[in-house]
Amino acid sequence: MPEQTCERCGGTGWKIVEKDGLSGAQRCECAFAARGEALLRRARIPVNYADDHFDNFSDRGSSDLRAIQLLLIRYCQDFPAGDPPGLLLIGEPGTGKTHLAVAVLRRLIEHGFEGVFMDYQNLLDRIRAGYDPLSGESPRAAYEEAMDAEVLLLDDLGAHRVTDWVEDTVTSIITHRCNERKPVIATTNLPDAEMGGTLVERMSDGAPSRYDIKSSLAEKIGMRARSRLFEMCRIVRMPKVGDYRVASRK
């Protein structure tokens, strides 16, 4: 199909407006729309979450989820003036953390801010690959992008085997962003004892003597990164509403 030309500006991105008998040039609405589309493409939101918005988030009848959704909408309205500048969504799998985090990122992009979605494990894999000249990954590209993005959405924080290199890398990224007040929107399934998360979980077979000892957020990313993260983020504790992905398949 041939590319359509904007009737208001003829494709120039500028339109002539008159006010008080004077004429002048003004940015056309199509230019803002094109910028928004470009920002959304650069955000690299995965296909699986491409349609996640506030409008289609299911609160499953939970007043707690509705309250969290409203809190995040207000966060977007106040951005970037909010203090602290970031968000950390903590909760069990399937409670809607990623959907809400993507909804926040999309809303901020609609407001003209630049952001990028990064899966935690994939980010670390890309940074490690940058050290290998045969990998095709640009040296330090992923690391610098995570450091410098205007808004960083870091999904599934802590979902990686703990090593000194992982801890140092994550601490470096989070500390830099904290010092520069660059917002992080992070999600994690890992419990944090100070936020009411449980470190011990009964196994699903119901046997009273069997328990699953869960790693904490601090154990997975290190105490320094955890401390910085809590300094720079508003903590959002997701309610226990069950796994939406499992329930929706029944």
DRENLUMFI-19609 format. One record per residue (C-alpha): residue in one letter; x, y, z. Coordinates in steps of 0.02 Angstrom, whole numbers, plus 32768, in hexadecimal, padded with zeros to 4 digits. Example, Ala and Ser with C-alpha at 12.3 -4.5 7.8 and 13.67 -1.06 7.14 Angstrom:
2
A82677F1F8186 S82AC7FCB8165 
end
This chain:
250
M800080008000 P803F80B07FDA E807481158072 Q7FEC818D80A8 T8018824580B5 C7FD782AA8148 E7F4E8320810B R7F7983A08191 C803083BA8167 G8048836480BE G80CA82F1810A T8141837C8143 G811F836481FC W80F4841D820E K8050847981F6 I8027853281E6 V7FBA8579826F E7F7486268285 K7F5A867F832B D7F2F8733834A G7F48875B8293 L7FF6870F828D S802E86728231 G80AF85F7826F A80ED85458261 Q80BC84C282E2 R80E8840B82F4 C8060839F82A9 E800B8317830E C804D82958293 A810082BE82C7 F80DA8295837D A808181F58348 A811781C082E0 R818E81E28371 G8121817983E4 E812280E9836A A81DF80F4835A L81F680F78417 L8185805F8427 R81EA7FFE83A6 R828D802983FD A82467FF084A4 R824A7F3C8460 I81B57EFF84C5 P81A87E4384A3 V81197E068436 N80D07DA884CA Y80B37E4D8525 A80967EBE848E D7FDD7ED984B6 D7FEF7EF38572 H7F9A7F9685A8 F7F477FD78643 D7EA07FCB85E8 N7EA97F0F85CF F7EF57EE18677 S7E887E6586D6 D7E797E8D878F R7E1E7DE687A9 G7DA77E398822 S7E357E648899 S7E2A7F0F88EC D7EE47F038910 L7F0D7EEF8856 R7E997F80882B A7EF17FED88AB I7F9C7FBE8861 Q7F607FE687B2 L7F24809387E9 L7FC880B08845 L802B808A87A6 I7FBB80F9873C R7FDD818887B6 Y8097816087AD C8090817A86F0 Q802F821C8705 D80B18261877F F814A82218720 P81D682558729 A81B282BB87C5 G818E82268836 D820381F888C3 P824A817688C1 P825381728803 G824580B687E4 L81D380228804 L81F37F728845 L81627EF88831 I81787E6188A3 G81057DCB889E E80E67D18886D P80DE7CE087B6 G803F7D0B8758 T80077D9B87C7 G80147E1D873B K80BE7E6B875F T80FE7E6D86AC H80577EA48664 L80527F3A86D9 A810B7F6386BF V80F27F648602 A80557FCD8616 V80BC804C8677 L8145804B85F3 R80C780628565 R807280F285C0 L8119814A85DD I814481338524 E809C818084F7 H80D282158561 G8170822784F9 F81F181CE8567 E826A814D8522 G827080A1856F V82AB7FF0854F F826F7F448585 M82F87ECB85BB D82E47E1A85FA Y835F7E06868A Q83AC7D628652 N83B57D97859C L840A7E3985CF L84927DDC862F D84A97D63859D R84BE7DF68525 I853B7E4D8597 R85A07DAD85A8 A859B7D9084EB G85E37E3E84D1 Y86887DFE8515 D86907D7D8488 P86C87DC883E0 L86757D378384 S85CA7D5183D1 G85947DE0835F E855E7E4483F7 S85A57EF583FB P86217F08848A R85CA7F568522 A852F7F8384BC A84B27F2A852D Y850B7F6485CA E850C80198594 E84578012855B A84227FD08606 M84898058865A D844E80EB85F2 A839A80C885B9 E8326815485F1 V82B180D0863A L82E8801A8652 L82687F8F8667 L82C67EFC86B1 D82567E6386B0 D826C7DC9871F L82F77E148788 G83657D9087DB A83387D038762 H83ED7CCE8748 R846E7C61879E V84CC7CC9881F T85847CEA87FC D85FB7D768830 W85F57DB6877D V85367DBD877D E85317E158825 D85B67E9587F1 T85627EB68749 V84B47ECF8792 T84F67F3B8820 S85547FA887A3 I84B97FC58738 I84427FE687C9 T84BE80558826 H84DE80BF878B R842580D5876A C840480FD8820 N848C81818825 E844D81D18785 R839581C087B7 K8370815B871B P82D180F8873F V82CC803A8744 I82277FDE8735 A82507F2F8774 T81EC7E918791 T82207DFA87F8 N81D77D568836 L82577D5088C1 P821D7D6D8974 D82617DF489E5 A824B7DD78A9F E823D7E918AC8 M81AF7EA38A4B G814A7E148A92 G81897D928A17 T819D7CE18A54 L82427C848A44 V81F27BDC8A68 E81697B9189FE R810B7AEE8A17 M811F7A768986 S808A7A5F8911 D806E79A8893C G802B79DE89E5 A80A279738A4C P80B079CD8AF4 S816779A08B0C R81A579DE8A61 Y81D37A938A45 D82277AF489B9 I82AB7B6F89F8 K829F7C068984 S83317C77895B S83197D2D898B L832E7DC3891A A83CA7DF7897A E84187D4B8961 K83FC7D5388A5 I84387E048881 G84A17E2C891A M84817E9A89B1 R84CD7F368960 A845C7F2E88C7 R83C67F048932 S83E87F9A89A3 R83FA80118910 L835E7FCB88BD F82F77FEA8959 E833E809A8964 M830D80C788B1 C8267806B889F R81B9807188E4 I81967FBF891C V80F47F7288DD R80C87ECF8934 M80517E6988C6 P7FC37E108922 K7FB17D548924 V7F2F7D41889A G7F6C7CA08849 D7FBF7C8687A0 Y7F567CDB8719 R7FAD7C7B868D V7F7F7BD486D9 A7ECD7C0A8703 S7EAC7C4F8655 R7ED97BA88603 K7E597B468667 
end
